[in-house]
Amino acid sequence: MGDCQTLPQATKMVRRSGKVVIVGGFDEGETTIPLEWQRIQMSEIQILPSASFAMHDIYREQGMVLDLVAQGRLDVKKLITHRFPPDRINEAFDTARAKHETGAVFVAITIE
């Protein structure tokens, strides 16, 4: 269930009346993801599937998230499950592609 953990986490972290935008996708076929539907309903949380951040008019929200990251108010480092230097980029792509086996959520190419 490695790649199916992010959506439940997001619905637990989002504020009341907030939006959870799913950018990216799932593998073809049926996917079962357990969610706290009562919390989602009672908190009026919106879940917006999207193939791109440009859909659903979320440019404003994207800008807000980038500002929070830049201000250090949103710790995105916790989302990184794997790190690779540039010379191992092919291994990074393989790790991301094999997310069911590797448990990859976010694979980063880092220069240190």
C-alpha positions in Angstrom: 0.0 0.0 0.0 3.1 2.3 -0.3 1.7 4.7 -2.9 -1.8 4.7 -1.3 -0.6 6.4 1.9 -0.3 9.9 0.7 -4.0 10.6 0.1 -5.1 9.5 3.6 -2.2 11.5 5.1 -3.2 14.6 3.1 -6.9 14.3 4.1 -5.8 14.1 7.8 -3.5 17.2 7.5 -5.7 19.5 5.4 -7.5 22.3 7.2 -11.3 22.4 7.6 -12.9 23.3 4.2 -9.5 22.7 2.6 -8.7 21.1 -0.8 -6.5 18.1 -1.4 -5.4 18.1 -5.1 -4.2 14.8 -6.5 -1.5 15.7 -9.0 -0.1 12.7 -10.8 -1.9 9.4 -10.9 -2.4 5.9 -10.0 -1.6 2.7 -11.9 -4.3 1.5 -14.3 -7.2 -0.5 -12.8 -8.9 -0.3 -9.5 -7.2 1.1 -6.5 -8.6 0.8 -2.9 -7.6 3.6 -0.5 -9.0 3.7 3.0 -10.1 7.2 3.9 -11.8 8.7 7.0 -14.9 9.7 5.1 -16.7 11.1 8.2 -13.9 13.6 8.8 -13.8 14.5 5.1 -17.5 15.1 5.0 -17.8 16.9 8.4 -14.8 19.1 7.6 -16.1 19.7 4.1 -12.8 18.7 2.6 -12.6 18.7 -1.2 -10.6 16.1 -3.1 -9.7 17.2 -6.6 -8.2 14.6 -9.0 -6.0 16.4 -11.5 -3.7 15.4 -14.4 -1.9 18.7 -14.0 -1.7 21.6 -11.5 -3.2 23.8 -14.3 -6.6 22.1 -14.0 -9.2 23.2 -11.5 -7.9 26.8 -11.4 -5.4 26.0 -8.5 -2.7 28.4 -9.6 -3.4 30.5 -6.5 -3.1 27.5 -4.2 0.1 26.4 -5.9 1.6 29.8 -5.4 0.6 29.7 -1.7 2.2 26.3 -1.2 5.4 27.5 -2.9 5.5 30.5 -0.6 5.0 28.3 2.4 7.9 26.1 1.3 10.1 29.2 0.6 9.3 30.6 4.1 10.2 27.3 5.7 6.7 27.0 7.1 6.0 23.8 5.2 8.6 21.0 5.8 8.5 19.1 2.5 11.7 17.2 3.4 9.6 14.7 5.3 8.0 13.7 2.0 11.3 12.6 0.4 11.7 8.9 0.8 14.7 8.4 -1.4 17.7 10.7 -2.5 20.1 10.2 -5.3 23.0 12.3 -6.7 22.8 13.3 -10.3 25.1 10.6 -11.5 22.6 8.0 -10.2 19.6 9.5 -11.9 18.7 6.3 -13.7 18.6 4.4 -10.4 16.3 7.2 -9.1 13.9 6.7 -12.0 13.9 3.0 -11.4 13.2 3.4 -7.7 10.3 5.8 -8.5 8.9 3.5 -11.2 9.1 0.4 -8.8 7.3 2.3 -6.0 5.3 -0.8 -4.9 8.6 -2.6 -4.2 10.7 0.4 -3.0 8.0 2.3 -1.0 9.0 5.5 -2.9 6.7 8.5 -2.3 9.0 11.3 -3.5 12.4 10.6 -5.1 14.8 13.6 -5.1 17.9 14.3 -7.1 20.1 16.1 -4.7 23.4 18.0 -5.1 25.4 18.0 -1.8 
